[in-house]
Amino acid sequence: MKRSQSSHPLPTAAAIAQQALGSVVTEVRECDVADAAAVEAAARDVEALVCCFVMRHHPRLSFDVNVRGTYNAIEAAVRHGHRRFVNTGPGATIAGPSYRDLCFDITEDVPPQPGLGLYGFTKGLGQEILRVFSANHPIHVMSLLFSAFPDPETDKPGGGVGPLAVTFADAGRAVRDCLTVPLSRLASRCECFYMLPPSLPHGRFAAGKAGRVLGWRPQHDLAAYFTTPPSRL
């Protein structure tokens, strides 16, 4: 499910599925995630929900989407007996400015401190809702945390990217891995994963958990974003 009021450029769901999801059968459903009845209908007759909705800047709608929408989605998933649930969000969902501005090698197991920015704060509240539901119901939550989606086909080389950057295709592969990983490989019923290729040079976030646990293997290392082309030397 997704809410389309976002300034971030998104490829079509069909394009992501074609590139990355392979044999995993997917259905894209657009609905108002703040509408519990609409979300409940979307959760019927499927094995799992993949939630890609986001609202960044509007004070009321950010709570409607990032908090109430998350509650509606996980409640519907539990009601329909889903065993897994895939969530998405920014790194600030668990590691806000108090970590990001001062620390390196930040792991997914740090105590959550999303900060008071509207986006991270509301996504952090949504993540806490997921943690509580997973602690009280037999459902496994996997949250994929991103910051940017560069496009190596169109971006200029040497321009740099943020510390949690992956291509859309590699993000789709991570979703596929969440839908197919044996649940016995998860250390708990609520796991977060920083999404970045190990080659990124920032050192801000620890890379590797998604590969170890989910078997995620990004196909774009993004090295060109940190390499000066010969023509510019």
C-alpha positions as CSV (number, residue, x, y, z in Angstrom):
1,M,0.0,0.0,0.0
2,K,1.2,3.5,-0.6
3,R,0.0,7.1,-0.2
4,S,1.1,9.0,-3.2
5,Q,1.3,12.6,-1.7
6,S,5.1,12.6,-1.7
7,S,7.7,14.9,-3.3
8,H,10.1,12.0,-3.8
9,P,10.1,10.7,-7.3
10,L,8.8,7.1,-7.4
11,P,9.0,4.6,-10.2
12,T,5.8,2.7,-11.0
13,A,5.1,-0.4,-8.9
14,A,5.1,-2.5,-12.0
15,A,8.6,-1.4,-12.9
16,I,9.9,-2.3,-9.4
17,A,8.2,-5.7,-9.5
18,Q,9.6,-6.4,-13.0
19,Q,13.1,-5.5,-12.0
20,A,13.4,-7.1,-8.6
21,L,10.5,-9.1,-7.2
22,G,10.9,-12.0,-9.6
23,S,8.5,-14.8,-8.9
24,V,6.9,-13.2,-5.9
25,V,3.3,-12.5,-6.7
26,T,2.4,-8.9,-5.8
27,E,-0.7,-6.7,-5.9
28,V,-0.4,-2.9,-5.6
29,R,-3.4,-1.4,-3.8
30,E,-3.7,2.4,-3.4
31,C,-5.9,3.5,-0.6
32,D,-6.2,6.1,2.2
33,V,-4.2,4.4,4.9
34,A,-5.9,6.5,7.5
35,D,-9.2,4.7,6.6
36,A,-9.2,1.6,8.7
37,A,-11.9,-0.1,6.6
38,A,-10.0,0.5,3.4
39,V,-6.8,-0.9,4.9
40,E,-8.7,-3.9,6.3
41,A,-10.1,-4.7,2.8
42,A,-6.6,-4.5,1.3
43,A,-5.3,-7.1,3.9
44,R,-7.9,-9.7,2.9
45,D,-6.8,-12.8,0.9
46,V,-3.1,-11.9,0.9
47,E,-0.1,-13.3,2.8
48,A,1.6,-10.1,3.8
49,L,1.4,-6.3,3.5
50,V,4.3,-4.2,2.2
51,C,3.7,-0.7,3.5
52,C,5.5,2.1,1.5
53,F,3.3,5.1,2.6
54,V,4.9,8.3,3.8
55,M,4.0,11.9,4.6
56,R,6.9,14.2,5.5
57,H,5.8,17.7,6.1
58,H,2.1,18.3,6.8
59,P,1.5,18.3,10.6
60,R,-1.9,16.5,10.6
61,L,-1.5,14.3,7.6
62,S,1.9,13.1,8.8
63,F,0.2,11.6,11.9
64,D,-2.7,10.3,9.8
65,V,-0.3,8.5,7.4
66,N,2.8,7.6,9.4
67,V,1.1,6.8,12.8
68,R,-2.5,6.0,12.2
69,G,-1.8,4.4,8.9
70,T,0.8,2.1,10.4
71,Y,-1.6,1.2,13.2
72,N,-4.4,0.4,10.8
73,A,-2.1,-1.7,8.6
74,I,-0.6,-3.9,11.4
75,E,-4.0,-4.3,13.1
76,A,-5.5,-5.5,9.8
77,A,-2.5,-7.8,9.2
78,V,-3.0,-9.4,12.7
79,R,-6.7,-9.7,12.2
80,H,-6.2,-11.7,9.0
81,G,-3.6,-13.9,10.4
82,H,-0.6,-12.7,8.5
83,R,2.8,-14.0,9.7
84,R,5.0,-11.3,8.3
85,F,4.7,-7.6,7.7
86,V,7.1,-5.3,5.7
87,N,7.5,-1.7,6.7
88,T,9.6,1.1,5.2
89,G,10.9,4.4,6.5
90,P,13.9,6.7,6.9
91,G,17.0,6.1,9.0
92,A,15.5,8.6,11.5
93,T,12.8,6.1,12.4
94,I,15.3,4.8,15.0
95,A,18.4,7.0,14.6
96,G,17.6,10.7,14.6
97,P,20.0,13.7,14.9
98,S,21.3,12.7,18.3
99,Y,22.9,9.6,16.7
100,R,23.3,10.7,13.1
101,D,25.1,13.9,13.8
102,L,27.6,12.5,16.3
103,C,28.1,8.7,15.8
104,F,29.5,6.2,13.4
105,D,28.8,2.5,12.8
106,I,25.3,3.0,14.1
107,T,23.6,-0.4,14.4
108,E,19.9,-1.3,14.1
109,D,19.9,-2.3,17.8
110,V,20.5,1.2,19.3
111,P,17.7,2.4,21.6
112,P,15.4,4.4,19.3
113,Q,15.9,8.2,19.3
114,P,14.1,9.5,16.2
115,G,14.3,13.1,17.4
116,L,11.6,15.8,17.1
117,G,11.6,16.3,13.3
118,L,8.0,15.7,12.1
119,Y,9.0,13.0,9.6
120,G,11.3,10.9,11.9
121,F,9.1,11.5,15.0
122,T,6.0,10.2,13.3
123,K,7.7,7.3,11.6
124,G,9.3,6.5,15.0
125,L,5.9,6.4,16.6
126,G,4.7,4.0,13.8
127,Q,7.7,1.8,14.5
128,E,6.9,1.6,18.2
129,I,3.3,0.6,17.3
130,L,4.8,-2.2,15.2
131,R,7.1,-3.3,18.0
132,V,4.2,-3.5,20.5
133,F,2.0,-5.5,18.1
134,S,4.8,-7.9,17.3
135,A,5.4,-8.4,21.0
136,N,1.8,-9.4,21.6
137,H,0.8,-11.2,18.4
138,P,2.5,-14.0,16.3
139,I,3.6,-11.6,13.4
140,H,7.1,-10.8,12.3
141,V,7.8,-7.2,11.4
142,M,10.7,-6.3,9.1
143,S,11.4,-2.5,8.7
144,L,13.6,-1.4,5.8
145,L,15.2,2.0,6.4
146,F,16.4,4.2,3.5
147,S,17.4,7.8,2.9
148,A,17.8,8.1,-0.9
149,F,17.2,6.3,-4.1
150,P,19.8,7.3,-6.7
151,D,19.5,6.4,-10.3
152,P,22.9,5.4,-11.8
153,E,21.4,5.6,-15.3
154,T,20.7,9.3,-15.2
155,D,22.7,10.8,-12.3
156,K,26.0,12.4,-12.9
157,P,29.0,10.5,-11.5
158,G,30.9,11.9,-8.6
159,G,28.0,13.7,-7.1
160,G,27.8,11.7,-3.9
161,V,24.8,10.2,-2.1
162,G,23.5,10.0,1.4
163,P,24.6,7.3,4.0
164,L,21.5,5.2,3.5
165,A,21.2,5.0,-0.3
166,V,20.1,2.2,-2.6
167,T,18.7,2.1,-6.1
168,F,15.0,1.4,-6.4
169,A,15.7,-2.0,-8.0
170,D,17.9,-3.0,-5.0
171,A,15.1,-1.7,-2.6
172,G,12.7,-4.0,-4.5
173,R,15.1,-6.9,-4.0
174,A,15.1,-6.2,-0.2
175,V,11.3,-6.3,-0.2
176,R,11.4,-9.7,-2.0
177,D,13.9,-11.0,0.5
178,C,11.6,-10.0,3.4
179,L,8.7,-11.9,1.8
180,T,10.8,-15.0,1.3
181,V,13.2,-15.2,4.2
182,P,12.5,-18.1,6.6
183,L,11.1,-16.5,9.7
184,S,13.4,-18.7,11.8
185,R,16.3,-16.6,10.7
186,L,15.0,-13.5,12.4
187,A,16.4,-12.9,15.9
188,S,13.1,-11.4,17.1
189,R,9.6,-10.6,15.8
190,C,10.5,-7.0,15.1
191,E,13.7,-6.3,13.2
192,C,15.0,-3.2,11.4
193,F,17.5,-3.2,8.6
194,Y,19.6,-0.3,7.3
195,M,19.6,-0.4,3.5
196,L,23.0,0.5,2.0
197,P,25.6,-1.3,0.0
198,P,28.7,-2.1,2.0
199,S,30.8,0.0,-0.4
200,L,29.3,3.3,0.8
201,P,32.2,5.3,2.4
202,H,30.4,7.3,5.1
203,G,30.7,4.8,7.9
204,R,27.6,6.4,9.5
205,F,25.5,3.3,9.6
206,A,26.7,-0.3,10.0
207,A,26.2,-2.3,6.8
208,G,25.7,-6.0,6.6
209,K,22.7,-7.1,8.7
210,A,20.3,-7.2,5.7
211,G,22.8,-9.4,3.9
212,R,23.4,-11.7,6.9
213,V,19.8,-12.1,7.8
214,L,17.7,-11.6,4.7
215,G,20.3,-12.7,2.2
216,W,20.0,-9.3,0.4
217,R,22.7,-8.8,-2.3
218,P,22.5,-5.3,-3.8
219,Q,23.5,-5.2,-7.5
220,H,24.5,-1.5,-7.5
221,D,27.5,-0.6,-5.3
222,L,27.1,3.2,-6.1
223,A,30.9,3.5,-6.3
224,A,30.6,5.9,-9.2
225,Y,29.0,8.5,-6.9
226,F,32.3,8.8,-5.0
227,T,34.7,8.5,-7.9
228,T,35.9,11.5,-9.9
229,P,35.7,10.9,-13.6
230,P,39.0,11.2,-15.5
231,S,37.5,14.2,-17.4
232,R,37.3,16.2,-14.2
233,L,40.8,15.4,-12.8
